[in-house]
Every structure is written in C-alpha cells, then in structure tokens.
C-alpha cells in the first residue's frame, strides 16, 4: 500500500497522504527517536504512549501543556512531535520550591532540554507551584493539557483543586484535559491524601467536574489487572521505583507498573 501511495504522489500529488496517517507516522517517529534512552523505551509497554496520545487526540499542530513533567519521559515524545507545527509548555516545579527534590528535578529537566536543543529548543518552561504559581500557560491558549501520574501528589499537599482550576483556565473552550493516574480499587475508600499513590476514578472525575470540566471518555489503555494495589510501600513497591529493592523483586517485576486510569475531560464551549 505504501508503494502505491508513493507512486501516486510522484505522479502529481493528486492523492495526498491522509492527515490521520501523517499524524500517526509523526508520532511513531517521535516515539522511536534516538534521543530516547533504551531504558525509557522499555517502559513503552506499560505506558503505551502512542495509544494514550491518540486517545487524547493530540495533533502535531496543537498547543499542549504537560503538567509536572518530572524527568521528562513524555516530554521526550511531545517535544519533537510538536516542535515544527505546534507548541509545548512544560509546567514544572518552581526554582525555589520545597522539598529540595523539586529543585533538583527541575535543574535536571532544564539540563536535559539544553543538551539537545534540536529536540527541545522550542519547549517553553512555565511554573506550577500552588498556591503562588498557577499560570501554566496563557489563559484560554491550550488545545490540550496533559498530566501523567500526578494527581496523588497534589492531593497529598491539598493542592488538587487549585491545580485543576489552573488547568481549566489554561485550556481553550473545547480543549481537552488528559489524565493518567494510578487507579485505586473501587472497594477501598479514598484517602484524601492518597498516601498509597492510588486514586479512585470517581475522585478524579469529581475534581475535574468541580473545576468546570465535563467528562468525555475513559480508556483501559493503561490498565494492569495484575496490580492488587495492596503493597507495603504503596504504588512505589512496583516498578520503576521498586522501593523494597531486592525483596520480592521478581514478584513485583512480574506484576509490572501500576494499573492506571486514562480519562479525558473537555472544557465546555
């Protein structure tokens, strides 16, 4: 099929490659990029970046905000995907944030961006550190706001409501918020501090609705039925953290990374 398309294009361009195909190829190229480490690529089988970003309908000409990107696992994919036609805001920690881990993580992220300017040179760094810093992008400017495994962190510090409000403000009317989070059992009451790292879908949906979002859809792309969600060190017992180190290591490696909800919400027009 690809040879037929090539012949038709060379014959006069009367049959351009469909936009959906071009989008998929560009995203695949970003995921397969040489700038990504082998260790990070090995985690694709747990994080399903292509399916996840397709579910959130992220196009390469969009303005996207990645909220609390950490060391930049998803930034490695979003930055090259968006750099030619779109825009990527990375809403990271404040330079003077506490604890010191936040400062170190931000410094390492900036170093990462500077090491490969051809890949990351167009990433715009913003700050999310409630309650002082909440402007993750200009108001009503973003097509997509994405956050991966961060809701529990905001809950721990009673910041979740403020962050969801900030994400709502940054999005254009009709824009989509995409959330991936460690999913709690429906049989367990939700700890408002999420000390285990697990959060129930209903809790996330309530946070989003309270900020003004409407529920759009959810997916089982990042589900893991092997995850019992009952471990000595919470979700960090599982890989990649493996907080118990060598104790029962094979057991936890066999389970894999956590069971995760994948939900999208829309800012009403």
C-alpha positions as CSV (number, residue, x, y, z in Angstrom):
1,X,0.0,0.0,0.0
2,X,2.8,2.4,0.9
3,X,4.4,1.9,-2.5
4,X,1.1,2.7,-4.3
5,X,0.8,5.9,-2.3
6,X,4.3,6.9,-3.2
7,X,3.7,6.3,-6.9
8,X,0.5,8.3,-6.9
9,X,2.3,11.2,-5.1
10,X,5.2,11.2,-7.6
11,X,2.6,11.2,-10.4
12,X,1.4,14.6,-9.5
13,X,0.4,14.8,-5.9
14,X,-3.3,14.2,-6.6
15,X,-3.6,11.8,-3.7
16,X,-2.0,13.3,-0.6
17,X,-1.4,11.1,2.4
18,X,-4.5,11.3,4.7
19,X,-4.0,13.5,7.8
20,X,-4.6,10.7,10.2
21,X,-1.8,8.7,8.6
22,X,0.6,11.6,8.7
23,X,-0.2,12.2,12.4
24,X,0.4,8.5,13.2
25,X,3.7,8.5,11.3
26,X,4.9,11.7,13.0
27,X,4.1,10.3,16.5
28,X,5.7,7.0,15.7
29,X,8.8,8.8,14.6
30,X,8.9,10.8,17.9
31,X,8.5,7.7,20.0
32,X,11.2,5.8,18.0
33,X,13.6,8.8,18.2
34,X,17.3,8.1,19.0
35,X,17.2,10.8,21.7
36,X,15.1,8.5,23.9
37,X,17.1,6.1,26.1
38,X,16.7,2.3,25.8
39,X,15.5,2.3,29.4
40,X,12.7,4.8,28.6
41,X,11.7,2.9,25.5
42,X,11.4,-0.3,27.5
43,X,8.7,1.4,29.6
44,X,6.5,2.0,26.5
45,X,4.9,-1.4,27.0
46,X,3.5,-0.1,30.3
47,X,2.8,3.5,29.3
48,X,1.5,3.0,25.8
49,X,2.4,6.5,24.6
50,X,1.1,6.2,21.0
51,X,-2.3,4.8,22.1
52,X,-2.5,7.3,25.0
53,X,-1.7,10.4,23.0
54,X,-4.1,9.2,20.2
55,X,-6.8,8.7,22.8
56,X,-6.2,12.3,24.0
57,X,-6.3,13.3,20.3
58,X,-3.0,15.2,20.4
59,X,-2.2,16.6,17.0
60,X,1.2,18.0,16.0
61,X,-0.1,21.5,15.3
62,X,-1.6,22.0,18.8
63,X,-0.6,24.0,21.8
64,X,-0.1,21.4,24.6
65,X,0.8,21.8,28.3
66,X,2.5,19.0,30.0
67,X,1.9,19.4,33.8
68,X,4.7,18.5,36.1
69,X,6.8,16.6,33.5
70,X,9.3,15.2,36.1
71,X,12.4,14.0,34.4
72,X,10.6,14.4,31.0
73,X,9.6,10.9,30.0
74,X,6.7,12.2,28.0
75,X,8.5,15.4,27.1
76,X,10.9,13.2,25.0
77,X,7.9,12.3,22.8
78,X,5.8,15.5,22.9
79,X,8.7,17.9,22.2
80,X,9.8,16.5,18.8
81,X,6.2,15.8,17.8
82,X,5.1,19.4,18.3
83,X,8.3,21.4,17.6
84,X,7.6,22.1,13.9
85,X,3.9,22.9,13.9
86,X,2.8,23.1,17.5
87,X,3.9,24.4,20.9
88,X,4.7,22.7,24.1
89,X,4.6,24.2,27.5
90,X,6.3,22.3,30.3
91,X,4.8,23.4,33.6
92,X,7.5,22.3,36.1
93,X,8.3,23.0,39.7
94,X,9.4,26.4,41.0
95,X,13.1,27.1,41.2
96,X,12.8,27.8,44.9
97,X,10.3,25.0,45.7
98,X,10.4,22.8,48.7
99,X,11.3,20.0,49.2
100,X,14.8,20.0,47.7
101,X,13.8,17.1,45.4
102,X,11.7,19.6,43.4
103,X,14.6,21.9,42.9
104,X,16.9,19.1,41.8
105,X,14.3,17.6,39.5
106,X,13.7,21.0,37.8
107,X,17.5,21.5,37.4
108,X,17.9,18.1,35.8
109,X,15.0,18.7,33.5
110,X,16.5,22.0,32.3
111,X,19.8,20.3,31.7
112,X,18.0,17.7,29.6
113,X,16.4,20.4,27.5
114,X,19.7,22.2,26.9
115,X,21.6,19.0,26.0
116,X,19.5,18.5,22.8
117,X,18.4,21.9,21.5
118,X,17.3,20.4,18.2
119,X,14.8,18.3,20.0
120,X,13.8,20.5,23.0
121,X,14.8,24.0,21.9
122,X,11.2,25.2,21.4
123,X,9.9,23.9,24.7
124,X,8.6,26.8,26.9
125,X,9.1,26.3,30.6
126,X,6.4,27.6,32.9
127,X,5.9,27.1,36.7
128,X,3.2,25.2,38.6
129,X,3.7,25.5,42.4
130,X,0.5,26.2,44.3
131,X,-0.6,28.5,45.8
132,X,1.9,31.0,44.4
133,X,2.4,29.9,40.8
134,X,-0.7,28.7,38.9
135,X,-0.3,30.2,35.3
136,X,0.8,27.1,33.4
137,X,0.1,28.8,30.1
138,X,-1.7,32.0,28.9
139,X,-5.4,31.8,29.7
140,X,-7.6,30.1,27.0
141,X,-4.5,29.2,24.9
142,X,-4.0,25.5,25.1
143,X,-5.7,22.8,23.0
144,X,-4.6,20.1,25.3
145,X,-3.4,19.9,28.9
146,X,-1.9,16.5,29.9
147,X,-0.8,15.2,33.2
148,X,0.7,11.7,33.9
149,X,0.6,10.2,37.4
150,X,0.5,13.5,39.4
151,X,-3.0,13.8,40.9
152,X,-1.9,11.9,44.1
153,X,1.0,14.4,44.6
154,X,-1.4,17.3,44.5
155,X,-3.8,15.5,46.9
156,X,-1.0,14.9,49.4
157,X,-0.4,18.7,49.7
158,X,-4.1,19.7,49.4
159,X,-3.4,21.3,46.0
160,X,-5.6,19.3,43.7
161,X,-8.5,21.7,43.5
162,X,-6.1,24.6,42.7
163,X,-4.3,22.7,40.0
164,X,-7.5,21.5,38.3
165,X,-8.7,25.1,38.3
166,X,-5.3,26.2,36.7
167,X,-5.6,23.5,34.0
168,X,-9.1,24.6,33.3
169,X,-8.0,28.3,32.9
170,X,-5.2,27.4,30.5
171,X,-7.4,25.5,28.1
172,X,-9.3,26.9,25.2
173,X,-13.1,26.4,25.3
174,X,-13.4,22.9,23.7
175,X,-9.9,22.0,24.8
176,X,-9.2,18.6,26.4
177,X,-7.6,17.7,29.7
178,X,-6.0,14.2,29.6
179,X,-5.3,12.5,32.9
180,X,-3.3,9.3,33.6
181,X,-3.2,8.2,37.2
182,X,-2.6,5.2,39.4
183,X,-6.1,3.7,39.9
184,X,-7.4,2.8,43.3
185,X,-9.7,-0.2,44.0
186,X,-13.4,0.6,43.9
187,X,-13.7,-1.4,47.1
188,X,-11.4,0.9,49.1
189,X,-12.4,4.3,50.5
190,X,-10.3,7.1,49.0
191,X,-7.7,8.5,51.3
192,X,-7.9,12.3,50.7
193,X,-4.1,12.5,51.0
194,X,-3.5,9.5,48.6
195,X,-0.6,8.3,50.7
196,X,-0.5,5.0,48.8
197,X,-0.3,6.8,45.4
198,X,-3.6,5.3,44.3
199,X,-6.6,7.5,43.4
200,X,-10.1,6.4,42.5
201,X,-11.6,7.3,39.1
202,X,-14.6,8.8,40.8
203,X,-12.4,11.1,42.9
204,X,-10.5,12.4,39.8
205,X,-13.8,12.9,37.9
206,X,-15.2,14.9,40.9
207,X,-12.1,17.1,41.0
208,X,-12.4,17.8,37.3
209,X,-16.1,18.5,37.4
210,X,-15.7,20.8,40.4
211,X,-13.3,22.8,38.3
212,X,-15.9,23.1,35.5
213,X,-14.8,20.2,33.2
214,X,-17.2,17.8,31.6
215,X,-16.4,14.1,31.5
216,X,-15.7,13.0,27.9
217,X,-14.4,9.4,27.9
218,X,-12.1,6.9,29.6
219,X,-10.0,4.1,28.3
220,X,-8.4,0.9,29.5
221,X,-5.2,1.5,27.5
222,X,-3.0,1.6,30.7
223,X,-4.9,-1.0,32.7
224,X,-3.0,-3.7,34.6
225,X,-5.1,-6.5,36.1
226,X,-2.1,-7.9,37.9
227,X,-1.9,-4.9,40.2
228,X,-3.6,-5.8,43.5
229,X,-3.0,-2.2,44.9
230,X,-2.0,-3.6,48.3
231,X,1.7,-3.3,48.9
232,X,4.0,-2.3,51.9
233,X,5.2,0.9,50.2
234,X,2.1,1.7,48.1
235,X,2.4,2.0,44.4
236,X,6.2,2.7,44.8
237,X,6.6,-1.0,45.6
238,X,6.1,-1.7,41.9
239,X,8.5,-0.8,39.1
240,X,10.0,1.5,38.2
241,X,10.5,2.6,41.8
242,X,10.9,-0.9,43.4
243,X,11.2,0.7,46.8
244,X,11.7,-2.6,48.5
245,X,14.8,-3.1,46.3
246,X,15.8,-6.8,46.2
247,X,13.0,-8.0,48.5
248,X,10.4,-9.9,46.3
249,X,11.9,-8.1,43.3
250,X,10.9,-10.8,40.8
251,X,7.4,-10.8,42.1
252,X,6.9,-7.1,41.6
253,X,8.7,-7.1,38.2
254,X,6.3,-9.8,37.1
255,X,3.3,-7.6,38.1
256,X,4.8,-4.6,36.1
257,X,3.9,-1.0,36.5
258,X,0.6,0.1,38.2
259,X,-3.0,-0.2,37.0
260,X,-3.8,3.2,35.6
261,X,-6.9,5.1,34.7
262,X,-6.8,7.1,31.4
263,X,-9.5,9.8,31.3
264,X,-10.2,12.8,29.2
265,X,-12.4,15.8,30.0
266,X,-13.5,18.8,28.0
267,X,-13.7,22.5,28.8
268,X,-17.2,23.5,27.6
269,X,-17.5,25.9,24.8
